[in-house]
């Protein structure tokens, strides 16, 4: 991860549509790890995907754009995004289980 401290941010996003069982979490992991972003992605019980990611704002914006597309087998209906201050809480990027039986 590169970037000056002022460039760092946190993105929390909910991805809605056909996003479970289509490789979406791995799609996010590959993109996040490619640029050194930290945080996690998880399936939610309501059928959405939850993404919490930190790093340089430009890299987060690129990931947000990718979330609107997803992997080829996904059908993204909408992405709800919120920008927050960087916390430095995560050291890596991972898939988390958040109570969805398909995790």
ABEGO torsion letter per residue (X at the ends): XBEBAAABBBBBBBBBEBABGAGAAAAAAAAAAAAGBBEBBBBBAAGBBBBBBBEBAAAAAAAAAAAAAEBAABBBABBBBBBBBBAGABABBBBBBAGBAAX
